[in-house]
C-alpha cells in the first residue's frame, strides 16, 4: 500500500449511484483507498468522530436522514470535500464550506477526475484545504445559482398560460406527456420532462415521489407505509391512481416532509 495513496470516504444513499461514484473515483485514481461509505448523516457522523480524518470526502448533499452538508458547515469533518448533487441550490452553501468542487449529477468519470486533480493541486499548495472563499468569489458564484421557478408555462389547446408553482398540486408523466394538476383541480400540459422540472423547481416544496410523479408539499394531507419501504400519499385533489413514494425515496421523503 503506497504512502501516496488517497484515502477517501464516500457519502451516498443510492446504491447504484454509490457504485458508479466508487468506480469513477477508482478510475481517476487507481491508488485510492475507499476507507468507508455511508448512506446516512448519523452513520457518517459516528465514524468521523472515532476515526482519523481521510484525505478527501466525496459526498452527496441529501442522504437518507438529512443533509450531509451540515457535517462540514459545523466543522465536525475537517477533511476537504467534493460535493455531488442533482441540484445546484446548495452551491453557495458548499463553497462557504470551502468545498474543493461541486459536481452536478449525473456525474461523469471525467468530472470526478478533474475534481481529484483540483484536490491534488490544493493539497500541494494549501496543505489539503481549499483556500478561503472571499466575498468577490461568492458574488461571482451566485451568478451560477438558479432561482427556483415561480411559474410554469402550460398549454390548454392552442392557448398558453402561466401557472404559479404555489398553485401546483403535482406533476405526472403520462403517455409521453407531462401533466400539471393544480390544487384547484385543473389539468394542464407542460412542455418539459419531469427530470427537467425536478432541476428547476424548489426542492423545499416539491418532491420527486417516483419516476412518474413530482408532488407539492401543500397538496399532501398524510401518508402511510404500504410495505417494503414504500409510502402511499393522500393528496388533494385526489389523483387518478394511488400516489406511491418508491422504496428508494421513502427515507428521503420522511426527512423532507419533516422539515
KOLFIMAR-60913 format. One record per residue: residue in one letter; x, y, z of N, C-alpha, C, O in turn. Coordinates in steps of 0.02 Angstrom, whole numbers. Layout:
(rec A (X Y Z) (X Y Z) (X Y Z) (X Y Z));
...
END
This chain:
(rec X (42 -60 0) (0 0 0) (44 62 0) (84 71 45));
(rec X (37 105 -49) (79 163 -57) (62 217 -6) (4 227 11));
(rec X (117 252 18) (105 307 64) (67 364 30) (35 404 63));
(rec X (72 366 -38) (39 419 -75) (-33 403 -92) (-68 443 -123));
(rec X (-56 345 -71) (-125 326 -87) (-174 376 -58) (-164 402 -3));
(rec X (-226 389 -95) (-276 437 -75) (-330 402 -33) (-363 357 -58));
(rec X (-338 423 29) (-388 393 74) (-453 433 69) (-455 492 84));
(rec X (-506 399 48) (-569 433 32) (-627 401 70) (-629 340 80));
(rec X (-675 442 91) (-738 418 118) (-793 443 71) (-793 501 51));
(rec X (-840 400 54) (-894 417 8) (-961 418 45) (-977 371 82));
(rec X (-1000 471 35) (-1066 477 65) (-1117 480 9) (-1120 528 -29));
(rec X (-1158 428 4) (-1208 423 -50) (-1260 372 -29) (-1242 317 -8));
(rec X (-1323 390 -34) (-1376 345 -9) (-1411 304 -62) (-1455 264 -46));
(rec X (-1391 312 -125) (-1421 272 -178) (-1370 220 -200) (-1317 239 -226));
(rec X (-1384 155 -192) (-1334 103 -207) (-1305 107 -277) (-1244 99 -285));
(rec X (-1346 119 -327) (-1320 122 -395) (-1274 183 -404) (-1222 178 -435));
(rec X (-1295 240 -376) (-1253 300 -380) (-1187 289 -343) (-1135 312 -366));
(rec X (-1189 254 -286) (-1128 240 -248) (-1082 196 -289) (-1021 208 -290));
(rec X (-1109 145 -322) (-1067 101 -363) (-1034 139 -419) (-975 129 -434));
(rec X (-1072 184 -450) (-1044 224 -505) (-991 273 -480) (-939 283 -511));
(rec X (-1005 303 -422) (-957 350 -393) (-893 315 -373) (-838 340 -386));
(rec X (-899 257 -343) (-839 218 -323) (-798 200 -385) (-737 207 -384));
(rec X (-831 178 -438) (-796 160 -499) (-762 221 -530) (-705 216 -554));
(rec X (-795 279 -528) (-766 340 -556) (-705 362 -517) (-655 383 -547));
(rec X (-709 359 -451) (-652 378 -409) (-592 332 -421) (-536 355 -427));
(rec X (-605 268 -425) (-551 219 -437) (-522 224 -507) (-462 212 -517));
(rec X (-564 243 -555) (-539 252 -623) (-493 314 -626) (-443 314 -661));
(rec X (-512 366 -588) (-472 427 -589) (-407 420 -549) (-356 447 -568));
(rec X (-411 382 -494) (-352 370 -451) (-348 297 -433) (-378 275 -384));
(rec X (-310 257 -473) (-306 185 -459) (-279 168 -390) (-290 114 -364));
(rec X (-242 215 -359) (-213 203 -293) (-260 221 -236) (-241 218 -177));
(rec X (-322 239 -252) (-368 263 -200) (-386 207 -151) (-391 149 -170));
(rec X (-394 226 -88) (-418 180 -36) (-485 208 -12) (-487 261 20));
(rec X (-539 173 -27) (-605 193 -2) (-611 165 69) (-625 106 78));
(rec X (-601 208 118) (-599 186 187) (-668 168 215) (-674 124 258));
(rec X (-720 203 191) (-787 190 216) (-837 222 170) (-821 270 134));
(rec X (-898 196 170) (-954 227 134) (-1014 230 182) (-1023 185 223));
(rec X (-1054 283 175) (-1112 291 219) (-1170 318 179) (-1162 357 132));
(rec X (-1231 297 200) (-1291 322 167) (-1332 367 214) (-1385 391 195));
(rec X (-1307 378 275) (-1341 422 322) (-1293 472 354) (-1233 458 360));
(rec X (-1319 529 373) (-1280 578 409) (-1258 550 477) (-1201 560 498));
(rec X (-1304 516 511) (-1289 489 577) (-1232 439 575) (-1187 441 618));
(rec X (-1233 395 525) (-1179 346 519) (-1112 378 505) (-1061 359 534));
(rec X (-1113 427 460) (-1051 463 444) (-1025 501 505) (-965 501 518));
(rec X (-1070 534 541) (-1050 573 600) (-1015 529 652) (-963 547 679));
(rec X (-1043 471 663) (-1013 425 713) (-944 402 690) (-898 397 731));
(rec X (-937 388 626) (-872 364 601) (-819 419 605) (-764 407 628));
(rec X (-837 479 583) (-788 534 584) (-767 551 655) (-710 574 666));
(rec X (-811 541 703) (-795 557 773) (-745 509 803) (-714 524 854));
(rec X (-737 450 773) (-694 399 803) (-637 375 757) (-602 327 774));
(rec X (-628 408 700) (-575 388 654) (-535 450 631) (-561 505 630));
(rec X (-472 439 612) (-433 494 584) (-466 521 521) (-496 484 483));
(rec X (-459 586 510) (-490 616 451) (-459 588 387) (-397 583 383));
(rec X (-499 569 338) (-472 546 274) (-443 605 234) (-450 663 253));
(rec X (-410 589 179) (-382 642 137) (-436 682 102) (-429 741 89));
(rec X (-492 648 87) (-545 680 49) (-611 644 62) (-613 583 72));
(rec X (-665 683 62) (-733 655 65) (-768 675 1) (-766 733 -20));
(rec X (-802 627 -30) (-845 642 -87) (-916 628 -64) (-932 572 -46));
(rec X (-958 679 -64) (-1022 674 -29) (-1081 699 -71) (-1078 754 -99));
(rec X (-1133 658 -74) (-1198 683 -97) (-1222 734 -45) (-1201 732 12));
(rec X (-1266 779 -65) (-1292 828 -19) (-1348 798 24) (-1347 805 85));
(rec X (-1395 766 -8) (-1453 739 27) (-1443 665 40) (-1442 625 -8));
(rec X (-1435 645 103) (-1430 575 121) (-1497 551 148) (-1545 590 151));
(rec X (-1501 489 167) (-1565 459 186) (-1598 494 246) (-1659 495 251));
(rec X (-1556 522 291) (-1585 552 352) (-1572 626 359) (-1582 654 412));
(rec X (-1550 659 305) (-1539 731 310) (-1486 756 263) (-1466 721 216));
(rec X (-1463 817 275) (-1415 850 231) (-1343 839 256) (-1327 859 312));
(rec X (-1302 808 215) (-1232 795 233) (-1192 859 241) (-1141 861 276));
(rec X (-1215 912 208) (-1177 975 210) (-1171 1001 282) (-1126 1039 297));
(rec X (-1217 980 326) (-1215 1002 396) (-1151 978 430) (-1127 1013 475));
(rec X (-1124 921 411) (-1064 895 442) (-1004 941 429) (-960 947 472));
(rec X (-1004 973 372) (-947 1015 353) (-958 1087 375) (-910 1121 393));
(rec X (-1020 1109 373) (-1036 1178 396) (-1022 1185 470) (-1002 1239 493));
(rec X (-1032 1131 508) (-1022 1134 581) (-950 1123 602) (-932 1133 660));
(rec X (-907 1103 555) (-838 1090 571) (-826 1021 599) (-770 1005 620));
(rec X (-877 978 600) (-869 910 626) (-820 869 584) (-786 824 610));
(rec X (-818 884 520) (-773 848 475) (-721 897 449) (-738 948 418));
(rec X (-658 882 462) (-604 928 443) (-577 915 373) (-540 956 346));
(rec X (-595 858 344) (-568 840 279) (-596 884 223) (-652 908 228));
(rec X (-557 895 171) (-584 928 111) (-641 886 82) (-642 825 90));
(rec X (-687 919 49) (-746 884 23) (-761 904 -49) (-755 962 -67));
(rec X (-780 855 -88) (-810 866 -154) (-883 848 -148) (-900 791 -133));
(rec X (-927 896 -159) (-999 883 -155) (-1026 860 -222) (-1002 882 -275));
(rec X (-1076 817 -220) (-1111 795 -280) (-1185 799 -267) (-1209 778 -215));
(rec X (-1222 825 -315) (-1294 834 -304) (-1330 839 -371) (-1301 858 -422));
(rec X (-1394 821 -370) (-1435 831 -429) (-1460 903 -433) (-1491 923 -483));
(rec X (-1447 943 -381) (-1472 1011 -377) (-1414 1060 -370) (-1362 1044 -341));
(rec X (-1423 1120 -397) (-1371 1172 -387) (-1391 1220 -332) (-1357 1270 -320));
(rec X (-1447 1206 -298) (-1471 1252 -246) (-1425 1258 -187) (-1428 1307 -149));
(rec X (-1380 1208 -178) (-1336 1209 -120) (-1266 1237 -137) (-1220 1233 -96));
(rec X (-1258 1263 -197) (-1192 1284 -220) (-1159 1334 -173) (-1101 1327 -155));
(rec X (-1196 1386 -154) (-1168 1437 -110) (-1149 1407 -42) (-1096 1423 -15));
(rec X (-1192 1365 -14) (-1177 1333 50) (-1114 1290 45) (-1073 1289 91));
(rec X (-1107 1256 -11) (-1049 1212 -21) (-984 1252 -20) (-935 1232 11));
(rec X (-984 1308 -55) (-922 1346 -58) (-909 1385 6) (-852 1404 20));
(rec X (-961 1397 45) (-949 1425 112) (-913 1374 156) (-878 1393 203));
(rec X (-921 1311 140) (-885 1258 175) (-816 1246 144) (-782 1199 162));
(rec X (-796 1290 98) (-732 1284 63) (-726 1217 26) (-674 1185 27));
(rec X (-780 1197 -7) (-779 1135 -45) (-729 1138 -102) (-719 1191 -132));
(rec X (-697 1082 -115) (-650 1078 -171) (-686 1086 -237) (-662 1121 -283));
(rec X (-744 1054 -242) (-782 1058 -305) (-855 1040 -290) (-871 1014 -237));
(rec X (-898 1054 -339) (-970 1040 -333) (-991 1009 -400) (-993 1043 -451));
(rec X (-1006 945 -399) (-1023 909 -459) (-1098 898 -464) (-1130 880 -416));
(rec X (-1125 911 -523) (-1196 901 -535) (-1208 832 -565) (-1175 812 -613));
(rec X (-1256 796 -536) (-1274 731 -562) (-1315 737 -627) (-1349 788 -636));
(rec X (-1311 688 -671) (-1270 627 -668) (-1196 644 -676) (-1178 684 -719));
(rec X (-1154 613 -635) (-1083 630 -632) (-1044 586 -681) (-1051 525 -681));
(rec X (-1003 618 -723) (-960 582 -769) (-893 568 -736) (-871 605 -692));
(rec X (-860 515 -759) (-794 498 -732) (-745 556 -742) (-703 569 -700));
(rec X (-752 591 -798) (-707 648 -812) (-717 703 -761) (-669 737 -742));
(rec X (-779 713 -737) (-792 764 -686) (-757 746 -621) (-727 789 -588));
(rec X (-761 682 -602) (-728 660 -541) (-652 667 -548) (-619 689 -500));
(rec X (-625 650 -606) (-553 655 -616) (-530 728 -609) (-478 741 -579));
(rec X (-568 774 -637) (-550 845 -631) (-552 868 -558) (-509 906 -536));
(rec X (-603 845 -521) (-609 863 -450) (-550 836 -410) (-523 871 -366));
(rec X (-529 774 -424) (-473 746 -388) (-408 781 -407) (-364 789 -364));
(rec X (-401 801 -469) (-342 840 -490) (-341 907 -453) (-288 930 -431));
(rec X (-399 939 -447) (-403 1002 -411) (-383 993 -338) (-347 1034 -309));
(rec X (-407 938 -308) (-389 923 -239) (-314 913 -231) (-284 937 -183));
(rec X (-283 877 -279) (-211 865 -276) (-173 931 -280) (-123 940 -244));
(rec X (-196 977 -323) (-163 1042 -328) (-170 1082 -264) (-123 1114 -242));
(rec X (-230 1081 -235) (-242 1117 -172) (-201 1086 -115) (-176 1122 -72));
(rec X (-195 1021 -117) (-157 986 -65) (-84 1007 -67) (-51 1017 -16));
(rec X (-59 1014 -129) (12 1034 -136) (22 1107 -117) (75 1126 -91));
(rec X (-29 1148 -130) (-21 1220 -118) (-43 1241 -48) (-10 1282 -16));
(rec X (-99 1213 -25) (-129 1236 38) (-128 1182 93) (-158 1192 145));
(rec X (-92 1127 80) (-88 1075 131) (-151 1035 138) (-163 1007 192));
(rec X (-192 1031 86) (-252 989 87) (-316 1026 93) (-369 997 81));
(rec X (-315 1090 111) (-376 1129 119) (-387 1174 59) (-340 1196 26));
(rec X (-449 1186 44) (-465 1235 -7) (-454 1304 21) (-464 1316 81));
(rec X (-432 1352 -21) (-422 1420 3) (-487 1452 24) (-540 1433 -3));
(rec X (-487 1498 71) (-549 1532 91) (-583 1565 31) (-549 1591 -14));
(rec X (-648 1565 31) (-686 1596 -23) (-703 1667 -3) (-739 1677 46));
(rec X (-678 1715 -40) (-690 1785 -21) (-756 1810 -49) (-789 1775 -87));
(rec X (-774 1870 -30) (-839 1898 -49) (-846 1905 -124) (-900 1894 -152));
(rec X (-791 1923 -158) (-793 1930 -230) (-808 1865 -265) (-847 1862 -312));
(rec X (-776 1811 -241) (-788 1746 -270) (-859 1723 -258) (-892 1696 -303));
(rec X (-885 1736 -197) (-953 1717 -182) (-1002 1754 -227) (-1052 1725 -248));
(rec X (-987 1817 -241) (-1031 1855 -285) (-1031 1827 -355) (-1083 1824 -388));
(rec X (-972 1806 -379) (-967 1776 -445) (-1004 1709 -447) (-1039 1694 -496));
(rec X (-997 1670 -394) (-1031 1605 -392) (-1106 1613 -393) (-1141 1571 -422));
(rec X (-1131 1666 -362) (-1203 1675 -357) (-1236 1682 -426) (-1296 1669 -433));
(rec X (-1197 1703 -476) (-1225 1710 -543) (-1243 1643 -573) (-1284 1638 -618));
(rec X (-1211 1589 -547) (-1223 1523 -574) (-1278 1485 -536) (-1295 1429 -555));
(rec X (-1304 1515 -484) (-1356 1482 -445) (-1425 1503 -471) (-1443 1562 -466));
(rec X (-1461 1456 -497) (-1527 1473 -524) (-1578 1478 -469) (-1580 1437 -423));
(rec X (-1620 1529 -473) (-1676 1534 -427) (-1729 1483 -448) (-1740 1473 -508));
(rec X (-1761 1450 -400) (-1814 1403 -418) (-1869 1438 -457) (-1881 1498 -447));
(rec X (-1902 1401 -499) (-1957 1429 -539) (-2015 1451 -494) (-2031 1418 -445));
(rec X (-2045 1507 -512) (-2104 1532 -477) (-2167 1523 -520) (-2223 1528 -495));
(rec X (-2156 1510 -585) (-2212 1499 -631) (-2193 1444 -681) (-2134 1434 -696));
(rec X (-2242 1409 -706) (-2232 1360 -759) (-2278 1376 -817) (-2337 1391 -808));
(rec X (-2251 1374 -877) (-2290 1387 -937) (-2326 1323 -957) (-2295 1270 -963));
(rec X (-2392 1327 -966) (-2432 1268 -981) (-2474 1280 -1044) (-2484 1337 -1065));
(rec X (-2497 1224 -1072) (-2540 1227 -1132) (-2609 1200 -1117) (-2617 1151 -1081));
(rec X (-2658 1233 -1146) (-2726 1205 -1148) (-2751 1219 -1219) (-2773 1274 -1235));
(rec X (-2747 1166 -1260) (-2762 1176 -1331) (-2708 1220 -1362) (-2648 1205 -1356));
(rec X (-2728 1274 -1395) (-2680 1320 -1426) (-2659 1376 -1379) (-2615 1416 -1394));
(rec X (-2692 1378 -1322) (-2680 1433 -1275) (-2622 1416 -1229) (-2617 1360 -1204));
(rec X (-2580 1465 -1216) (-2525 1458 -1168) (-2538 1506 -1110) (-2559 1562 -1120));
(rec X (-2525 1482 -1050) (-2532 1525 -991) (-2481 1505 -939) (-2449 1452 -944));
(rec X (-2473 1547 -889) (-2426 1533 -834) (-2464 1513 -772) (-2515 1543 -754));
(rec X (-2440 1461 -739) (-2468 1438 -675) (-2416 1448 -621) (-2359 1426 -628));
(rec X (-2435 1481 -568) (-2389 1492 -512) (-2372 1424 -481) (-2416 1382 -472));
(rec X (-2309 1414 -464) (-2289 1349 -435) (-2323 1337 -368) (-2333 1279 -349));
(rec X (-2342 1389 -332) (-2378 1381 -269) (-2448 1351 -280) (-2477 1324 -234));
(rec X (-2474 1357 -342) (-2540 1330 -357) (-2538 1258 -382) (-2590 1228 -394));
(rec X (-2478 1231 -391) (-2470 1163 -417) (-2480 1112 -362) (-2451 1119 -308));
(rec X (-2519 1060 -375) (-2527 1005 -328) (-2477 950 -343) (-2441 927 -299));
(rec X (-2473 929 -407) (-2424 879 -426) (-2417 879 -502) (-2459 906 -538));
(rec X (-2363 849 -526) (-2349 841 -597) (-2339 767 -611) (-2307 732 -573));
(rec X (-2368 745 -666) (-2368 673 -681) (-2345 661 -753) (-2368 696 -799));
(rec X (-2301 613 -762) (-2281 591 -830) (-2330 537 -851) (-2336 485 -818));
(rec X (-2365 549 -907) (-2417 503 -929) (-2419 501 -1005) (-2434 550 -1038));
(rec X (-2403 442 -1032) (-2406 431 -1105) (-2368 485 -1143) (-2395 518 -1188));
(rec X (-2305 495 -1125) (-2259 541 -1157) (-2278 615 -1148) (-2249 658 -1181));
(rec X (-2326 628 -1104) (-2344 697 -1088) (-2326 710 -1015) (-2324 664 -974));
(rec X (-2315 774 -999) (-2308 794 -929) (-2370 834 -912) (-2382 888 -940));
(rec X (-2409 808 -865) (-2471 841 -846) (-2463 876 -779) (-2434 848 -732));
(rec X (-2488 937 -776) (-2488 976 -714) (-2558 980 -687) (-2605 998 -722));
(rec X (-2566 962 -624) (-2631 966 -590) (-2626 1019 -535) (-2584 1015 -491));
(rec X (-2671 1068 -540) (-2670 1122 -490) (-2708 1101 -428) (-2745 1051 -428));
(rec X (-2699 1139 -375) (-2735 1125 -313) (-2809 1138 -320) (-2850 1114 -280));
(rec X (-2828 1177 -372) (-2899 1189 -386) (-2929 1134 -428) (-2990 1133 -439));
(rec X (-2888 1086 -451) (-2914 1029 -487) (-2910 1034 -563) (-2934 989 -597));
(rec X (-2880 1087 -589) (-2875 1093 -662) (-2813 1055 -687) (-2764 1045 -650));
(rec X (-2817 1035 -750) (-2763 994 -780) (-2734 1031 -840) (-2771 1059 -881));
(rec X (-2667 1031 -845) (-2633 1065 -900) (-2576 1022 -925) (-2555 974 -892));
(rec X (-2550 1038 -984) (-2492 1005 -1013) (-2432 1051 -1008) (-2437 1110 -1024));
(rec X (-2376 1024 -985) (-2313 1061 -979) (-2265 1034 -1031) (-2258 973 -1038));
(rec X (-2232 1078 -1068) (-2185 1057 -1120) (-2115 1045 -1092) (-2066 1068 -1121));
(rec X (-2110 1010 -1037) (-2047 991 -1007) (-2053 922 -977) (-2109 900 -960));
(rec X (-1998 887 -971) (-1999 821 -939) (-1997 830 -863) (-1979 884 -838));
(rec X (-2014 777 -826) (-2010 780 -754) (-1938 791 -731) (-1925 826 -682));
(rec X (-1891 761 -766) (-1820 769 -748) (-1799 842 -755) (-1762 867 -712));
(rec X (-1821 875 -808) (-1805 946 -816) (-1838 987 -761) (-1806 1032 -732));
(rec X (-1901 973 -746) (-1936 1010 -694) (-1906 999 -625) (-1904 1045 -584));
(rec X (-1883 938 -612) (-1853 922 -547) (-1793 968 -534) (-1780 987 -477));
(rec X (-1755 984 -587) (-1697 1027 -580) (-1717 1101 -569) (-1678 1139 -540));
(rec X (-1776 1119 -592) (-1796 1190 -592) (-1841 1210 -535) (-1846 1269 -518));
(rec X (-1875 1161 -504) (-1923 1177 -451) (-1887 1181 -383) (-1832 1155 -374));
(rec X (-1920 1213 -336) (-1892 1222 -269) (-1894 1155 -232) (-1948 1129 -218));
(rec X (-1836 1128 -216) (-1832 1063 -182) (-1864 1064 -113) (-1880 1012 -85));
(rec X (-1872 1124 -84) (-1903 1129 -17) (-1978 1117 -19) (-2007 1096 30));
(rec X (-2008 1129 -76) (-2081 1122 -81) (-2103 1068 -130) (-2161 1047 -128));
(rec X (-2059 1044 -174) (-2076 991 -221) (-2032 930 -209) (-1973 935 -193));
(rec X (-2063 871 -216) (-2027 808 -204) (-2041 759 -261) (-2099 751 -282));
(rec X (-1988 728 -286) (-1995 676 -338) (-2013 611 -303) (-1970 575 -279));
(rec X (-2077 595 -302) (-2102 537 -265) (-2082 472 -299) (-2066 422 -266));
(rec X (-2083 472 -365) (-2064 413 -404) (-2048 436 -474) (-2046 496 -488));
(rec X (-2037 389 -519) (-2017 408 -587) (-2070 449 -623) (-2054 487 -668));
(rec X (-2132 440 -603) (-2187 471 -640) (-2219 531 -606) (-2264 561 -634));
(rec X (-2198 549 -545) (-2234 600 -508) (-2189 646 -467) (-2142 623 -434));
(rec X (-2202 710 -471) (-2174 761 -426) (-2232 792 -389) (-2282 812 -420));
(rec X (-2228 797 -323) (-2284 822 -283) (-2264 883 -243) (-2207 889 -220));
(rec X (-2311 929 -234) (-2301 989 -193) (-2319 973 -121) (-2368 939 -108));
(rec X (-2280 999 -74) (-2291 984 -3) (-2361 1004 21) (-2390 970 63));
(rec X (-2388 1059 -6) (-2453 1083 17) (-2510 1039 -7) (-2566 1045 19));
(rec X (-2498 996 -55) (-2551 951 -79) (-2555 888 -37) (-2604 850 -43));
(rec X (-2505 875 4) (-2502 813 42) (-2541 820 108) (-2527 865 147));
(rec X (-2590 777 118) (-2628 778 180) (-2601 729 231) (-2600 744 291));
(rec X (-2578 671 209) (-2550 621 254) (-2514 569 212) (-2517 570 151));
(rec X (-2481 521 246) (-2452 465 210) (-2452 404 256) (-2457 410 317));
(rec X (-2447 344 225) (-2445 283 264) (-2398 233 231) (-2389 234 171));
(rec X (-2369 190 273) (-2324 139 247) (-2366 83 214) (-2417 62 241));
(rec X (-2342 60 156) (-2377 5 123) (-2328 -54 112) (-2340 -96 69));
(rec X (-2274 -55 151) (-2228 -111 149) (-2169 -102 103) (-2172 -65 54));
(rec X (-2113 -136 120) (-2052 -135 81) (-2025 -65 71) (-1996 -49 18));
(rec X (-2034 -22 121) (-2007 46 118) (-2047 95 77) (-2027 153 71));
(rec X (-2103 73 49) (-2144 117 7) (-2196 153 49) (-2218 129 101));
(rec X (-2215 213 26) (-2264 253 61) (-2320 273 12) (-2306 290 -45));
(rec X (-2382 271 36) (-2437 296 -5) (-2459 364 22) (-2472 371 82));
(rec X (-2462 414 -22) (-2480 481 -2) (-2554 494 -13) (-2584 472 -62));
(rec X (-2584 529 34) (-2652 555 24) (-2644 628 5) (-2618 668 43));
(rec X (-2667 645 -55) (-2658 713 -81) (-2724 741 -106) (-2771 704 -122));
(rec X (-2727 806 -108) (-2785 842 -136) (-2761 888 -191) (-2713 926 -182));
(rec X (-2794 885 -250) (-2851 842 -266) (-2829 770 -276) (-2771 756 -288));
(rec X (-2877 724 -269) (-2862 653 -273) (-2837 635 -343) (-2871 652 -392));
(rec X (-2781 601 -350) (-2756 582 -417) (-2795 524 -447) (-2835 492 -413));
(rec X (-2782 510 -510) (-2817 456 -545) (-2798 388 -517) (-2838 342 -516));
(rec X (-2736 382 -494) (-2713 319 -464) (-2673 334 -401) (-2654 392 -390));
(rec X (-2661 284 -360) (-2625 294 -296) (-2557 327 -308) (-2521 309 -354));
(rec X (-2541 376 -265) (-2477 410 -270) (-2430 377 -219) (-2437 387 -159));
(rec X (-2383 340 -245) (-2338 299 -203) (-2267 325 -207) (-2240 336 -262));
(rec X (-2236 335 -149) (-2165 352 -146) (-2126 287 -151) (-2138 241 -112));
(rec X (-2080 284 -198) (-2043 222 -210) (-1999 203 -151) (-1984 244 -108));
(rec X (-1979 141 -148) (-1938 115 -94) (-1874 155 -86) (-1854 171 -30));
(rec X (-1842 171 -142) (-1778 207 -138) (-1786 279 -115) (-1738 310 -93));
(rec X (-1846 306 -120) (-1858 375 -99) (-1894 382 -33) (-1905 438 -9));
(rec X (-1913 326 -2) (-1953 328 59) (-1920 366 116) (-1951 410 146));
(rec X (-1857 349 132) (-1822 382 187) (-1811 456 172) (-1816 498 217));
(rec X (-1795 471 110) (-1785 541 91) (-1849 581 100) (-1848 638 123));
(rec X (-1905 550 81) (-1969 585 87) (-1984 601 160) (-2004 657 176));
(rec X (-1974 553 205) (-1986 565 276) (-1945 624 302) (-1970 666 338));
(rec X (-1880 625 283) (-1837 680 305) (-1860 746 276) (-1859 797 310));
(rec X (-1879 745 212) (-1902 806 178) (-1967 832 208) (-1975 892 221));
(rec X (-2015 786 218) (-2081 807 242) (-2079 830 315) (-2124 866 337));
(rec X (-2028 811 352) (-2024 827 423) (-1987 892 436) (-1974 909 494));
(rec X (-1968 929 384) (-1931 991 394) (-1975 1046 421) (-1952 1102 432));
END
